[in-house]
Amino acid sequence: MKAIILAGGKGTRLQPLTYTIPKPMLPLYDKPVMEYSIELLKKHGITEIGITLQYRHEQIIEYFGDGSQWGVTLTYFIEKEPLGTAGGIKRAEAFIEEDCIIISGDALTEINLQDVIHFHYEQKSEMTIVTKEVNDVRGYGVVTIDEGHRVTGFVEKPTYEQANSRLINTGVYVIKKSVLDYVNSYGPTDFSFDIIPLLLEYNHTVCSFVTEDYWIDIGQIHHYRQAHYDLWRKWFGNRQESIVADDALIEEGVTIYDPVYVGENVVIRKGASIGPYTIIGTNSIIEAHAAIDKTILLQNVTVGAESFLYNATIGPYVNVQAMTTYVQDTVAENQVLPQLSVKPDVSIFKNGRLYVHSSVDRERLYNALLLVCKHQGSFCLASDDEGEAIQLRKECFSFLRSNHSAVYDIKKEALPVFRYYMMTSQASIGIYIGVDSKNSGLFLEIYDKKGQLVNQLIEKKIERMYLQAKQANITTSVSLKETSIGNIREEYCDALVKSINQHVLLEDSTRIGVICSPFIQEVVELLCKRLRVHVLFLNKWEKTEEIKRIIKRNKLSFCIQIKEDGETFALYDEKGCNVNDSEIMSLYIYSVYMTKKVAFVPIPIHYSSTLETFAQSLNQSFMRTKAKKRDLLSLLGPVQFQLDAMYALCQLIELIMVQQRKISEMIQYVPHAYMNWRYISCPLEIQEQVMKKLLEEAIGKQVYVIDGLKIYHDPHEWTLILPDGHLPVLNIYSEALNTQTAKKLSAYFVEKIQEYQRV
């Protein structure tokens, strides 16, 4: 028996994906959907195949050729104008011998075709319709049958009242050649609207083969997405595995949450996060720190840095610009997706930080800063040493100066040093500009003369003025005593040295390693000289194993890797082993216990409960706090362990000198933490609603509402649902008595949040 594949439709319900691609050529894991139909026919011994074509037929012919690559022979029948499903078959009448099987080129199925053919002959049917029982029949042809499997009624796309059956037409048929006598030769003719009703009217034998095999029509976007997930389950079942092409380039620091599919010649840059059930098509590029979750990218897609895509379907050759957010079945093709513009009801500040991407009008922003802050006094500017940040700082400085404002530029400086300067200088408003290595974004932070982030009322005023685009009118100038950069750093280092017990510093006794940017290195050199500590600067690009070798070879007490902002750091002990965040916090607790520098230790809400246990064992006071920078600054001020890596460096040096013990020896007494962290996409506009539902479900349990929602399952197990604050993401932290339980707790809340988003 020969077969004909119907592949001429435009796929209007899948637009804009099908603007330039015919529906049968839409890829399922980098393979056109029609290829699965050809493989199914070949599997059942059907190798002579005709294909009816119309819309963008040249793409299909170019890809499949004569079919020899698949072990079949293909014959093409091209329609100048759409002839309908039956009209296309009529055009191929000479190709058909006696009986012929017809299958759609845009459906994914595992129907046993040999069983269908056997049934057709057994029933002596003139037309056999393969049907399937479904719950929702809307959008399909509905079939009613008698006990002998003969079709007694057929309604195409019925209303709710008309649907008197749950059997639908799958578009797979077996017909006798004589059926084509009923096809109109002068216009479009369709099996569903024309031929089947006509055959029933003339009492021809039309039978229904009811299949329980898998079948899905990809004619709608949610069906197209579902076909991907169904194929995945067919391949792996419930196993969480990923498929990554051999030639895909995945840079260091990329996080992949199984299962994902990464096609050939794909590039994923450092810091990107790829969530489960994401499909990345051939030749696509994911730039640094982009986050993609449950998203399908067709071929040749570029996703810009720090973009966030959730549950999206992105067509071929799309360029998603940096800092873009697209969620929930967003579909695009062959275009540039612009960054989201700022809307009046959306805050341009996120946790005290304003990201300055291309959709932000910089001159309007400078105007807003000037308009709101002109009565505060003079301005002070600084930046990190990234080229983009330096350029933005120069722009802002020029604008403020040209508007006769008192402004001083201290140029490249670490953020903690800049905050210290704000505490000790005459400047009233500090503007710090940097590049966020985690989010690959150019940012701006605004500080007051106490070195604190300006209050949220001022942020709101800046935001309002920015959105209203009002012009500043400044005519007066305020004098400002200038201070050299050298003096700023020296005063800062002097303050840090005075914060520790200098009597414990022994010359030539301590050797440490430091990894940092050049402009921070100058501060560290000055600081270590005052502390009489030998410092070895390592290349910031060194890999972990090489860092370990350098530490051991040079007998370093520890190595600290200071991040670009100068606030946060990573730590390696004397063996070169990475010290995790909980262990670093335990060292801080121990340092406070030994020196009594502060009355209590602030432990951010997402840290392990083992830290509370450790603090209690030392009789050290602690407080669970919010994790945001604004809250930590207000608790302990600008110079502190959690937001000043140079201050932390001093405290660590003091600790090992006072104790005369190695870091690995001190952290071995800290109880082991069994924690699991996951994230799930959740649009900002519904996060409050989702959190409310989670709170309602937690009635009867111990719950803390700090930053997010912390739910205790018992005294030793808890889950924290914490909004990201910048991206439409909820972070889920779980702690339990073992790793497996912690993972289960996180997974449970991931499912709950997904459920609440669908409501």
N, C-alpha and C positions, 0 to 999 in steps of 0.2 A: 504493500500500500504506500502511496505517496502522501506527502503532507504539504500543506500551505500555511505559512506564517503570515498573519496580518500585521503589517508594519508601516501603514501609511498615515496613521493619525497624527494630528498636530500636538496633542497633549496640552490643550488649553488650560486644564485644571492644574497643571504643573508649572505654568508660567510664573515667574520669568525664567525658570530653569530651562525650559524648552524653546526659548527665543532663538537660540542658535544651534540647539542639539535636538534631533528627533527623539521622541520618547523611548524607542527601543534601544537607543545608544546611551541612555543615562546609565552611569556605572553603578554596579553593586560590588564594592571592594575592587575598584579599578578594572572591572570586567563588565561590558555592556549587558544589560538585563536580557537582551535577545540571545546572547550567547548561551545562557542557561537553557533557553528553549531548544536551541539546536542540539545541545548536549543531551537533553532529555530525549529528543527524537532518536538520536544516534544510539542511546542506551537501549532503546526498545526496538532497534533494528530497522529504523526508518531512515534511509540515507538519501532518497531523492526528494528534495525539498524546494518548493516554489515560494517566493517571497513577494507579496504585493507591497508596492512602495508608492509614495507620493511626496510627502513633506520632507525636504532635505535628504532625498534619496541617495545623493552622491556620497554622503558620509557612510551610509550603511554598506554600499557596494565597495567603497575603498577599503573598509575594514575587513569585510568577510570574503571578498573576492569570489572565487569559484567554490569555496567551502572545503577544498582539499585539506586544509590545515586541521579541520575537525573531522575528517574522514567521511564527508558527505558531498553531494553534488547540489549546488545552488543554481536556481533559475529565477531571474528577476522579472517582475511584471510592473512596469512603471505607469502610473496614472497621471495624465496631464492635469486633470481636475479630480477632486475627491469623488469616488464612485460608491462609497459606503462599503460595509464589510462584505455583503453579498455581491455587490457590483464588482469589487476587486477580484473575487473568485471567478465571476463570469468571464472576466478578461483573460483568466488563466485556464479557460475551459479546455483548450486543446492539450494542456499539460495533464489534466485529470484523465484517468482510465475508466474505472468503474466506480470504486468507492474512494473517498479521500478523507484524511483527518485534518482538521483545521484547528490551529492554536494561535493564541495571541502572542505578539512579540513584546508585549509590555506587562507580562504576568510572570510571577515566580511560582513554580509548582513542582510537586513530586508525584502527580497523578500517574497511576500505572496505565499507560496507554494501551498495552497489550490486552489488559482486562477490559478496557473500553471497547476495543475493536472486536474482541470475542463476544461481548455482550451485544454489540450492534448486529453481528451476523446471527447470533442465536435468536434475537428478537425479530429478525427479518425487517429491521427498521429502515425507513427511508432517511430519517434523520435522527441521530442520537445526540441529546444535549447532556453534557456532563454537568451535574448539579451538586450543590453542597449546602448543608444546613447551617445557617448562621442566626445569631440573635437579632442583629439589626439589618433589615433588608433594604433600607432606604438607599437609593442610588443604584440599585441593581434591577435586573429582570427577575420577576418572581414566577416560579413554576408550580403548578398544582398537578398531581398525578393520581392515578388509580392504583388498585392493588397489583395490577399487572405491569406497573412501571410505565404505562402509557401516559403521555402528557394530555391533560384535559383542559388546561387553561394556562395562559401566559400573559403577564402584564409587565410592561417595561417601566421601571422607576415609578412604582405605584405610590399613592398617598397612603397615609396610615390606615384609612378605612378600607382601601382596596387590597391591602396586603393580607391575603387569607392563607398564606403558606410561609414557611421559613426556608424553603428551598430556593436558591438563587442560581441563575445562569452563570457559569464560569467563563463562557466564551470559548470553550473547547467543544468541538463538534466532530461527528463522523457523518458524512452525507453520501448518498448515492448521487451519481452524476446527473440523474434525471431531475434532481431538485433545482438545478440551475435553469430549467425550463420556465420557472416561475419568476426569474430575475428580469426586471425591466431593463431593456437594452438602451433606453433613452435618457436615463437619469440615475442619480444615486439610489441604491437599494440596500437596505440593511436587514440582516437576519432577524434581529429582535423586533423591529418595528413593522417589517413587511413580510418576510418569508415565513417565519414560524406561525404568525396568525393566519396566513394564507393556507399553509399546509393543514392546519387544524380545521379551518373552515371547509376544506375539501376532503376531510376525514382520512388524510394520509397518516401512515404510522409514524408518529413521532414519539420517541421513548426517552426516558430520563435514566441516566446512569448516576446513581447517588454515590459520591465518593466521600471517604473520610480522610483521604490523603491531604497533605498540605497544599494550600493554594492562596495566593494573594495577588490582587491587581494593584500595580503601583501607580495607578492613575491619579491619586491624590497624595499630597505631600506627607500626611501622617502615615499613609500606607507605604510610601517609598521609604520612609525612615524605619517603619516596622519591619520591612523586608530585610534590612541590614541586621537588625537585632535577631530576627528569626534565623537567618543564615548562621550567625555567630553561635546561637544555641545548638544548631544542627552540628556544627563542627566541634564544639567543646562541651556541650551540655552545661552543667553548672560550674565547670572549672573556670577559674579566673585566669586566663592566659592571654598574652598579647602576641600579635603578629607584627614583626618589624622587618622590612626589606633589608637585605644584606648591604645594599649601597646607601641606605639612609644615614645621614650624618646627625648624630645626637650629641650636642656639646656637653661638657661637664656641668653639673649643677641642674640638669633637667630632671624634673620629677614626673614619673609616669605612674598612674594608678590603673592597674590592670582591671579589665581588658581593654586594649586599644588596638587599632590597626594603623600602621604607618607604611604608606606605599613607597614605591621606588623613587629614588633620587629626591627624597624629602630632606629638608634641613630644619632642625629644631635648635634654636639658639639657647645660650646659657640662661638658667633661671626660669625657663618656661615650665608651665604646669599643665599636664595633659590628663584630664579626668577620664573616668571609665566610660566605655561605649562611645569613644570618639573615633572617627574614621578620617584619616588624613590622606587625601588623594595624591597621585603621582605629581612630582615636580613642585610640590607646595613648600612654602617657607614660613616657619613660625618664628617670629623675632623674639628677642630677649624679654623674659618675664611676662609674656602673654599667658593668659589662663584660658584653657578651652575645656569644656565639659559637655559630654553627651551631645556632641556636635558633629555634623557631617560636612567635610570639605571636599568638593570635587577637585579635579586636577588643576594645577597651576594657580593655586590660591596663595596670596601673601597676607599674613596676619601681622599687623604692626605691633611694635613693642608695647607692653602693658595693656593690650586690648583684652577684653573679657567676652567670650562667646559661650552662651549656654543654650542648649536645646535648639541650636540654629542649624540651618541648611544653607550652605554658601556655594553658589554656582561656580563654574570654571572661570579662571582668569580674573577673579575678583581681587582687588587690592583693599584690604581692610586697614585703614590708617591707624596710627598709634593712638593709644588712650581711648579706644572705641569700645562701647558696650552694646552688644546685641543679644537679645534673649528671646526664647519662646517662638520657635518656628519662623524665625526671620529668614527670608529666602532672597537671594540676590544673584545676579549673573552678569559677567562681562562688564563690570563697572567698578567705580571707586566708591567704597562705603565711607562717607565722611565721618569725622569725629562728632560726637554728640555736642551740640552747643549748649551753653549754660541757659537754663530756664529760670524764671523768677521764683519758682517754688523749689528749686534745687540748690543746696548750699554749695558754694564754690570752695569752702574750707572743709577739709576732712581731718578731724583730730588735730586741729591747729595748723595744718599744712595745706597750702594752696598749690596745686599742680599747674604749672604754666605750660600747657601744650598749645598747639597751633590754633585751637578754637578760642583761646583767650586773647582778647584785644589788649595788647600790652599797654598802649598809651592810655586807654580807658582805665586800666588797672592802676597805673601810676597816678592818674588823676584822682582816682578814688582814695588812694593812700594819702595823697596830699590834702585832699578835702577833709578827710576825717581826722588826720593826725596833725594838722598844721597848728592847732592850739596846744598840742602836747609839748612842743618844744622842738629841739633839733633832732636830725636823723643821723644814724650811723649805719653803714653798709659793710658787708663782708660776704665772701663766698668761699666754696671749696676750690680745688685747682682744676676742675673740669672746664674745658673750653666753653661749653654752652653756658655754664653758670657764670663764668667770668664775663662773657659777652652780655648776659642779662644784667649783671651787676653794673657794668659800665653804662648800659642804656638807662637804667633806673637812676643812677648817679647824675648823668647828664640832664635827664628830665627834671629831677628835683632841683638841681643847681640853676637850670635855665629859668625856673619859676621862682627864683630868689629865695629858695629855702636854705636854711643852715643845714648842711649835710657834710659828713666826713666819711671818707672811704678808707677802711683799714685793709682793703684788698683781700688776698688769700689768707684764710685763717680757719683753724679747727673750730667747730661749733661750740664746744665747752669753753675755749679761750674767749670766743666772742661774747658768750653769756657773762663770763667773769668781767670782761671789759664793760659791759652794760651796767654791772653792779657798781663799778668803781669810777666811771667817767661822768661827764656832764650830759651825755646824750640821753634823750628821752625815749626815742623810738629806734629800735634796732631791726634792720631787715637783713636776714641771712638767706643766701641763695645757694642751692646745691643740686646735685644730681643723686636721686635715690637709686642706689645700685640694685635694690630688691625689685623696685617697680619700674626701673629705667625711665624715670620721669624727672623733669626739671621742676624743682619746687621752690617755694618761698615761705619762710616763717617770720613772724613779726613778734618782737620781744619788747617788754617795757623796761624801765630803768632798774628793776629788781632782778632782771635776768629771767623773768617769767614770760611765758607766752601771753600776749595781750588777752584780756578777757573776751568772752564770747559776744558781749554787747558791742565791742569795737569791731570784731569780725563781722557781725551782722550789719553794722553801719557801712563798713567798707563794701560789703556785698551789695547792699542796697544802692550805694552811690555808683558802684560799677554797673549795675543793671540799669540804673536811670541815666547813666552816661552824662552826668552833670560836669561842667567845667569848673576847675578851681580858679580862684582869683586871689593870687598871693602877691603882695607888693612890698612886704617888710622882710628884713633879714635879721637873723639872730646870730651873734658871734659864738664861736665854739673854739675852745682851746684844743689845739691838736696835740695828740700823743703819738710818739713814734711806735712802729710795730714792735721794735725790739723791747721797748719799755713794757708794752702790754704783756709780752711773753715772759719777760723776767719777773714781773709782778705776779703773774699767774703761777709760775713755777715756784716762786718763793712761798706763795700761799699753800701750795700742795705740800712742800717740804715741811712747813710748820704744822701741817695736819697730822704728822706722824711723830713717833718718839725717836728723836734724832740720836739719842744715846745708844740705841741698838745698832746703828749703822756702823759697820766695821769695814774699813778700807780694804779693797781687794778681796772681799769675802764672797761677793755675789756676782754671778754672771747670768745675764738673761738674753733672750732673743726677742726681737720685735719685727713684726711685719706691718708696714704702713705706707701711706703715700708720702712723697718727698716733703710736702709742706708740713705734714704732721711730724715727720722725722726730725725736723729742726727743733720742734718743741721737746720731743722725747730726748734728743741729745742734750739739750740744755738741762732738762730735769734730771737725767741720769748722772750728769756731771756734778750737780748739787748733792745727789744722793750717794756719790762715790760708788756707783754701781757700773760694772763693765757691761756694755751693751753690744750685741752683734745684730746688725740689721740684715734680714733675709729678704730675698727677692719675693715680691708679692705673688709671683706666678708659680712658686714652688709647689709641687704636689705633696700630698700628705706624707708619703713614704720618704721623700727627700727631706722634709722638715724633721721627721723622726730621726733620720741619720745625722743631720746637722746637730740636733739637740744632744744626742748621745756622744757624738765625736767631740763636741766642744764643752761637754759637761755643764750644760746650762741648767739653772734651777727651774726655769720654765720658759715658755715662748708665748707671747701675746700677739694676736693678730688684730690690730685696730682697724675698724672699718672706716670708710671714707668720711663719714660724718664726725668721727672722733668720739662718738657717744658709746657705741656698742663694740664688742670684741669677742673673739674666740680665744680659747686657752688650751695650751698643750702642757702636760706635766713634764717632769724631768726625764721620763721614759719616752716622751714623744707621743703619748696617748692623748687623744682629744678629751677634754673635760666638758661634760655636758652642762646644760643650763642649770639643772637642779644642783649639780655638784658645785658649780661656780657660786650659786646662791648660798650653799652651805658654807663655803669658804668665807663669804661675806658675813654670814651669821656668826661664824667663829671669830672673825676679826672684830666685830662689834662687841662680842662677849669679852674678848681679851682687852680691848682698849676703852670700852664704854664711851665711844665718841658720840653716839646718839642714844636717845632713850629707848627706841624700839626699832625693829627691822621691818620695813614694809615688804610683804611678800605678795606679789601680784596674784590675783585670783586664780589664774590658770596653772600655777605651779603646784607640784605634788604636795600632798598632805604629809609626806615624810619629812618635809622641812619644818612643819609645825612640831612634829615629834622630836626632831633634832634640837630645835630651839628650846623646847620644854625641858629636854634632858640637860641643857646648860643653864636653865632658869633665866633664859634670855627672853625679854618681852618682844612680841611681834604683832603685826597687824595685817590682816588680809586687805588688800587695796585694789583699786582699779588698775588696769594694765596700761592705760593711756599716759603719754608723756606729760600732758598738762597736770594730771593728778599726782604723778610722781614728783614733778617739780615743785608743786605747792606743798607737798609733805616735807621734803628735806632740802629744798632749795636747788639752785643750779649746779652746785659742786657736790656730786654724790656718786656712789659706786655704780648705780644702775644706768646713769646717763652721762658719765664722764670716764672714758676709758683710761685717761692719764691718771685721774684720781684713783681708779681701781688698781692701776699698776703700782702706785705708791702703797696702797693698803696691802697688796699681795706681798710686796717686798718686805714691809714691816712684819707681816704675819709669819713668814718663813724665818725671819731673823729672830723674832721673839721666841718662837717655838723651837727653833733649831730642828725643824722637821721638814721632810719633803712633802710636796703637795699630794702625791699619791698616798702617803701615809695618813694625811689628815682627812682625806675624803673616804678612806676605807671604812670609817665608822658610821658613815651616813647610811641609813636604811635604804635599800634598793627600791626604786620607784617603778611600778608597772603602769605605764601610761600609753595611751593611744591617741593620736591626733588625726582627724580627718576634716575635710571641708566639703561643703555642698553649696551649689549655686542657689541663690534665693534673691529675686529682684528686690531692690531697696523699698519699693512701694508696698510690698506685702510682708516685709520682715516683722513689723509690729504685730500684724495679724497672726502670723505663724508663732511668734513668741508667746502671744496671749493664749493660743490653743495649747501650747506646751505647758504653760503655767496652770491652765485649767486641768490638764491631765495629771499634774503633779500634786493635786490636792491630797493632803494627808501625809505627804513626805516633807522632810526638812529641805527648805528652799532658801537660797540667798539670791537677791537681785542686785548684783554689783557688776556694772558694765553689761553683763548678759544675764543668763539664767543658770544658776548652779543648783543641781538637784542631787541630793544625797539619797542613794539607794539603801545604804546602811552606813554605820560610822566609818567604814574603811573604803567605800566605793561611791563614786560620784561622777556626774557628767556635767560639763559646762558648755552651754551653747553661747558663743560669743560672736556678735556681729563684727565683720572686718572693719567697717567704718569708712573704707575707701572703695572697695569693690563690692558688688552685690553677692556677697559670700557670707555664710555662717560657718564659723570654726567650731568644731566639736572636739572637746578634750574629755577623755574618760580615764579614770584611775580605778584600779581594782587590785585584788590580791594576787592576780596573775595576768600575764599578757593576753591570754585567750579571752578571759572575761572582759578585759578592757576593750578589746576589739569588738566583742559582741555588743557591749553597751553603746559604743559609737555607731555600729551598724544599725542598731535598733532606732536610734534617733535620726540617722540619715533617712531610713525608711519612713519614719513619722513625718519628717519635714517634707519629704517628697509627697506624701499623702496629703498633707495640709495645703501644699501648693496647688494640688489638683482640685481642691474643694471650691 
